């Protein structure tokens, strides 16, 4: 009875959350589309496409407004502008403004084609200004309403011998969504853990369970216990969990069968991916050539050193290649021969280097690596052999990242940060490898545009952040068994 009642409450709550999210997001999109509709009906007819507008009449005008609305909804969903209650307030606003900007650029290109010449930009600039004001004001208010209706979820943490500092710091950064209200060690035993979960759940101290980095042996009975009683639980996945996420389900027997293939990409996927790399890299080289020329001149004038920085990295099957970047550090940055990751406020970075790193201009020469075939547009970021050796002392699974070509951008760069821990980056990269599709590549390319403008993506590691060696010491303190 309790399980049925819990399940019914969870289902009703989730339905209500979805409804509120859709309504609040729909109002925002409706207001933005309304601004476009007003501009279309009252300003665009007097522009250079007046004759085109006259031919459209009412149905044609409604179609154009509907096209804009569909584009805006698609891009808002793509970039996270509709994720009320999930993203931080400032990131949600940024995501929606960015989606609106891309939608306006696309519709501007469409109208320019209709007019057979560049469309006048003044109305679009004014429209973008008013839409930005609407997004900033409305999303602030809508997020407050959403969080008032749905307060943060209270979690009971079940943890093991490994340090919990990382778990607490992650969830502490999103107190608007999650609050860890209690913790119990897995060594208490299954019966004591179940009693603690039920006690906290019935007393209202928590409404979900967070399973930390504990062994599969301890985790499995707790998952069954929570599932049987319709108690929501969150779980920090292990490497094997991430691999199984991409498994193919087969129905050749009278019981489900999961298949994980010995190769990551099929022949067709590799062929399509390679042609996409060639076409996009050639196009971007042409478009970015003026910027690359200016960057090269600035680097050369600043200290007279080499413009390009070549460094050995690893790609598919641990094959070595020389990655090319615009040099952003002093020429003597690693004069002692020791490989070091860039740190936040690293004094080895030159003023010119700081600018080109911030704008990601330093990465543009890698288009030549892509054209050559050493890299792909999307894939795990290539690491130095020395860094890989350090990581593999702790995580032998780190080699799994090299089942595909290294990439200019990847899953870990879109959904993580520059200073995400190596273990979490590995899990993100494996998520990409095990769930690969051409559509996923295209989606990550579009999302990378947003990441390039987001400050977290260009920061170095903090001085106190977990590095490979420090992570080794911490992880060895806990139980290293996956099963």
Residue pairs with C-beta under 8 A, 6 or more apart in sequence:
2 229
3 228
3 229
3 230
4 230
6 229
6 230
6 231
7 230
10 230
10 232
17 85
17 150
20 146
20 149
20 150
21 82
21 84
21 85
21 146
24 84
24 142
24 145
24 146
25 76
25 81
25 82
25 84
25 142
27 138
27 142
28 81
28 96
28 134
28 135
28 138
28 139
28 142
29 69
29 72
29 73
29 76
29 82
31 134
31 138
32 72
32 100
32 131
32 134
32 135
33 65
33 68
33 69
33 72
35 127
35 130
35 131
35 134
36 65
36 68
36 69
36 107
36 127
36 131
37 65
39 123
39 126
39 127
40 61
40 64
40 65
40 68
41 61
43 123
44 53
44 111
44 123
45 53
45 54
47 115
47 119
47 120
47 123
48 115
48 117
48 119
48 120
49 111
49 114
49 115
49 119
52 114
52 115
53 61
56 63
56 64
67 107
67 110
68 103
68 107
71 103
71 106
71 107
72 99
72 100
72 103
75 81
75 99
75 100
75 102
75 103
76 82
76 95
76 96
76 99
76 100
78 99
78 443
78 446
78 447
79 95
79 96
79 98
79 99
79 102
79 446
79 447
79 450
80 86
80 87
80 91
80 92
80 95
81 92
81 95
81 96
81 98
81 99
81 100
82 96
83 92
83 95
84 92
84 139
84 142
84 143
84 146
85 143
85 146
85 147
85 150
85 177
86 177
87 95
88 174
88 176
89 139
89 140
89 143
91 454
92 139
92 143
93 135
93 136
93 139
93 140
94 450
94 453
94 454
95 450
96 135
96 139
97 131
97 132
97 135
97 136
98 449
98 450
98 453
100 128
100 131
100 132
100 135
101 128
102 449
104 124
104 127
104 128
104 131
108 119
108 121
108 124
111 119
112 118
112 119
147 176
152 175
152 176
152 177
152 178
152 179
153 177
153 178
153 179
153 207
153 208
153 232
154 179
154 181
154 205
154 206
154 207
154 208
155 171
155 178
155 179
155 180
155 181
155 206
155 208
155 209
155 210
155 234
156 180
156 181
156 182
156 183
156 184
156 196
156 197
156 200
156 201
156 205
156 206
156 208
156 209
156 210
157 164
157 167
157 180
157 182
157 183
157 184
157 210
157 212
158 183
158 184
158 185
158 186
158 193
158 197
158 209
158 210
158 211
158 212
158 214
158 222
159 167
159 183
159 184
159 185
159 186
159 212
159 213
159 214
160 185
160 186
160 212
160 213
160 214
160 215
160 218
160 478
160 479
161 477
161 478
161 479
162 212
162 213
162 474
162 475
162 477
162 478
162 479
163 474
163 477
163 478
164 183
164 212
166 421
166 466
167 180
167 210
167 212
167 213
167 236
168 180
171 178
171 179
171 180
171 210
180 210
181 200
181 205
181 206
182 196
182 200
182 205
182 206
184 192
184 193
184 196
186 193
186 214
186 218
188 196
190 221
190 222
193 222
194 222
194 225
197 206
197 209
197 225
197 226
197 231
198 229
199 205
200 206
201 207
201 231
207 232
208 231
208 232
208 233
208 234
209 222
209 226
209 231
209 232
209 233
209 234
210 233
210 234
210 235
210 236
211 219
211 222
211 223
211 233
211 234
211 235
211 236
212 236
213 236
213 238
213 478
215 479
215 481
215 482
215 483
216 238
216 240
216 482
216 483
217 481
217 483
219 235
222 233
223 233
223 235
225 231
226 232
226 233
227 233
235 241
237 245
237 427
238 482
239 397
239 400
239 426
239 427
239 430
239 482
240 482
240 483
242 427
242 430
242 431
242 434
243 260
243 400
243 430
243 434
244 258
244 260
245 431
245 434
245 435
246 260
246 431
246 433
246 434
246 435
246 436
247 258
247 259
247 260
247 434
248 258
248 259
248 260
248 261
249 256
249 257
249 258
249 259
250 256
250 257
250 258
250 259
251 257
260 434
263 403
264 403
264 404
264 433
264 434
264 436
265 273
265 404
265 436
269 436
269 437
269 438
272 438
273 376
273 438
273 441
274 373
274 376
276 377
276 438
276 441
277 370
277 371
277 373
277 376
277 377
278 371
280 370
280 377
280 445
281 367
281 368
281 370
281 371
281 377
282 371
284 364
284 367
285 367
285 368
285 371
288 364
288 367
291 361
291 364
292 326
292 361
292 364
292 365
295 326
295 356
295 361
295 362
295 364
296 307
296 326
298 352
299 305
299 307
299 326
299 327
299 352
299 353
299 356
300 307
302 350
302 351
302 352
303 330
303 331
303 350
305 327
305 330
305 331
306 327
306 331
307 326
307 327
308 324
308 325
308 326
308 327
308 365
309 324
309 325
309 326
309 327
309 328
309 329
310 322
310 323
310 324
311 322
311 323
311 325
311 384
312 320
312 321
312 322
312 323
312 384
312 385
313 320
313 321
313 322
313 323
313 382
313 383
313 384
313 385
313 406
314 320
314 321
314 382
314 383
314 384
314 385
314 388
314 402
314 406
315 321
315 374
315 375
315 382
315 402
315 405
315 406
316 402
316 403
316 404
316 405
316 406
317 402
318 388
318 399
318 402
320 385
321 369
321 374
321 375
321 382
323 366
323 369
323 374
323 375
323 382
324 365
324 366
324 368
324 369
325 362
325 363
325 365
325 366
326 356
326 361
326 362
326 364
326 365
327 353
327 362
328 349
328 350
328 352
328 353
328 354
328 356
328 357
328 362
329 342
329 346
329 348
329 349
329 350
329 353
330 348
330 350
333 348
334 340
339 384
339 386
339 387
341 387
341 460
341 461
341 467
342 348
342 349
342 460
342 461
343 460
343 461
343 462
343 463
344 419
344 459
344 460
344 461
344 462
344 463
345 460
346 460
349 357
353 362
355 361
356 362
357 458
358 458
359 452
360 452
360 458
363 408
366 375
366 408
367 408
369 375
370 376
370 377
370 408
374 405
374 406
375 382
375 405
375 406
375 407
375 408
376 404
376 405
376 406
376 407
376 408
377 407
377 408
377 409
377 441
377 445
378 407
378 408
378 409
378 410
378 411
378 432
378 440
378 441
378 444
378 445
379 404
379 405
379 406
379 407
379 408
379 410
379 432
380 401
380 402
380 404
380 406
380 407
380 410
380 411
380 412
380 429
380 432
380 433
381 406
381 407
381 409
381 410
381 412
381 413
382 406
382 407
383 391
387 468
388 398
388 399
390 468
390 469
390 472
391 398
391 422
391 426
391 468
392 398
392 399
393 468
393 472
394 422
394 423
394 468
394 471
394 472
394 475
394 476
395 422
395 423
395 426
397 426
398 422
398 426
400 426
400 430
400 433
401 426
401 429
401 430
401 433
403 433
404 433
404 436
409 444
409 445
409 448
409 451
410 428
410 429
410 432
410 444
411 428
411 429
411 431
411 432
411 444
412 420
412 424
412 425
412 428
412 429
412 432
413 448
413 451
413 457
414 444
414 447
414 448
414 451
415 428
416 424
416 425
416 428
417 456
417 457
417 459
418 456
418 457
418 458
418 459
418 460
418 461
419 459
419 460
419 461
419 462
419 465
420 428
421 465
421 466
421 471
422 466
422 468
422 471
423 471
423 475
432 440
432 444
451 457
461 467
466 474
